[in-house]
Amino acid sequence: MKVVSTVDFSGVEWRKSSRSGGGNNGSCVEVAFAGGAVGVRDSKNPEAGTLLFAAVQWEFFLRSFRP
Protein backbone atom coordinates (compact mmCIF):
# COMPACT_ATOMS: atom_id res chain seq x y z
CA MET A 1 0.00 0.00 0.00
CA LYS A 2 1.27 3.44 -0.88
CA VAL A 3 1.24 5.96 1.96
CA VAL A 4 0.42 9.52 0.99
CA SER A 5 2.12 11.98 3.32
CA THR A 6 0.86 15.27 1.90
CA VAL A 7 -1.99 16.04 -0.43
CA ASP A 8 -2.94 19.48 -1.70
CA PHE A 9 -6.66 20.02 -1.12
CA SER A 10 -6.60 23.68 -2.14
CA GLY A 11 -9.03 24.35 -4.93
CA VAL A 12 -10.97 21.10 -4.49
CA GLU A 13 -14.71 21.00 -3.93
CA TRP A 14 -15.62 19.96 -0.40
CA ARG A 15 -19.00 18.21 -0.20
CA LYS A 16 -21.38 17.64 2.67
CA SER A 17 -23.82 14.81 2.93
CA SER A 18 -27.29 15.46 1.55
CA ARG A 19 -28.50 14.22 4.95
CA SER A 20 -26.60 16.87 6.94
CA GLY A 21 -28.41 19.63 8.75
CA GLY A 22 -31.50 18.91 10.77
CA GLY A 23 -30.85 18.94 14.51
CA ASN A 24 -27.07 19.03 14.21
CA ASN A 25 -26.77 22.84 14.03
CA GLY A 26 -25.20 22.38 10.62
CA SER A 27 -22.47 20.11 12.01
CA CYS A 28 -21.31 17.57 9.54
CA VAL A 29 -18.24 16.13 7.97
CA GLU A 30 -17.13 17.17 4.51
CA VAL A 31 -15.34 15.05 1.95
CA ALA A 32 -13.10 16.02 -0.97
CA PHE A 33 -11.30 14.03 -3.64
CA ALA A 34 -7.77 14.83 -4.82
CA GLY A 35 -6.32 12.27 -7.18
CA GLY A 36 -6.08 8.94 -5.38
CA ALA A 37 -6.72 10.51 -1.99
CA VAL A 38 -9.86 11.38 -0.05
CA GLY A 39 -9.92 14.04 2.65
CA VAL A 40 -12.48 14.20 5.44
CA ARG A 41 -12.85 17.20 7.75
CA ASP A 42 -15.22 18.84 10.24
CA SER A 43 -17.44 21.32 8.39
CA LYS A 44 -17.68 23.62 11.42
CA ASN A 45 -13.90 23.61 12.02
CA PRO A 46 -12.08 22.88 8.75
CA GLU A 47 -8.85 24.44 10.06
CA ALA A 48 -8.59 21.65 12.66
CA GLY A 49 -7.16 19.30 10.06
CA THR A 50 -8.05 16.70 7.50
CA LEU A 51 -8.19 12.95 7.81
CA LEU A 52 -6.59 11.39 4.77
CA PHE A 53 -7.58 8.09 3.17
CA ALA A 54 -6.50 6.30 0.04
CA ALA A 55 -9.38 6.15 -2.44
CA VAL A 56 -9.56 2.34 -2.14
CA GLN A 57 -9.89 2.63 1.65
CA TRP A 58 -12.72 5.14 1.23
CA GLU A 59 -14.55 2.83 -1.19
CA PHE A 60 -14.20 -0.05 1.27
CA PHE A 61 -15.58 2.17 4.05
CA LEU A 62 -18.60 3.18 1.96
CA ARG A 63 -19.31 -0.41 0.89
CA SER A 64 -19.39 -1.51 4.52
CA PHE A 65 -22.65 0.49 4.97
CA ARG A 66 -24.45 -0.87 1.94
CA PRO A 67 -26.58 -3.99 2.26
C-alpha positions as CSV (number, residue, x, y, z in Angstrom):
1,M,0.0,0.0,0.0
2,K,1.3,3.4,-0.9
3,V,1.2,6.0,2.0
4,V,0.4,9.5,1.0
5,S,2.1,12.0,3.3
6,T,0.9,15.3,1.9
7,V,-2.0,16.0,-0.4
8,D,-2.9,19.5,-1.7
9,F,-6.7,20.0,-1.1
10,S,-6.6,23.7,-2.1
11,G,-9.0,24.3,-4.9
12,V,-11.0,21.1,-4.5
13,E,-14.7,21.0,-3.9
14,W,-15.6,20.0,-0.4
15,R,-19.0,18.2,-0.2
16,K,-21.4,17.6,2.7
17,S,-23.8,14.8,2.9
18,S,-27.3,15.5,1.6
19,R,-28.5,14.2,4.9
20,S,-26.6,16.9,6.9
21,G,-28.4,19.6,8.8
22,G,-31.5,18.9,10.8
23,G,-30.8,18.9,14.5
24,N,-27.1,19.0,14.2
25,N,-26.8,22.8,14.0
26,G,-25.2,22.4,10.6
27,S,-22.5,20.1,12.0
28,C,-21.3,17.6,9.5
29,V,-18.2,16.1,8.0
30,E,-17.1,17.2,4.5
31,V,-15.3,15.1,1.9
32,A,-13.1,16.0,-1.0
33,F,-11.3,14.0,-3.6
34,A,-7.8,14.8,-4.8
35,G,-6.3,12.3,-7.2
36,G,-6.1,8.9,-5.4
37,A,-6.7,10.5,-2.0
38,V,-9.9,11.4,-0.1
39,G,-9.9,14.0,2.6
40,V,-12.5,14.2,5.4
41,R,-12.8,17.2,7.7
42,D,-15.2,18.8,10.2
43,S,-17.4,21.3,8.4
44,K,-17.7,23.6,11.4
45,N,-13.9,23.6,12.0
46,P,-12.1,22.9,8.7
47,E,-8.9,24.4,10.1
48,A,-8.6,21.7,12.7
49,G,-7.2,19.3,10.1
50,T,-8.1,16.7,7.5
51,L,-8.2,13.0,7.8
52,L,-6.6,11.4,4.8
53,F,-7.6,8.1,3.2
54,A,-6.5,6.3,0.0
55,A,-9.4,6.1,-2.4
56,V,-9.6,2.3,-2.1
57,Q,-9.9,2.6,1.6
58,W,-12.7,5.1,1.2
59,E,-14.5,2.8,-1.2
60,F,-14.2,-0.1,1.3
61,F,-15.6,2.2,4.1
62,L,-18.6,3.2,2.0
63,R,-19.3,-0.4,0.9
64,S,-19.4,-1.5,4.5
65,F,-22.7,0.5,5.0
66,R,-24.4,-0.9,1.9
67,P,-26.6,-4.0,2.3
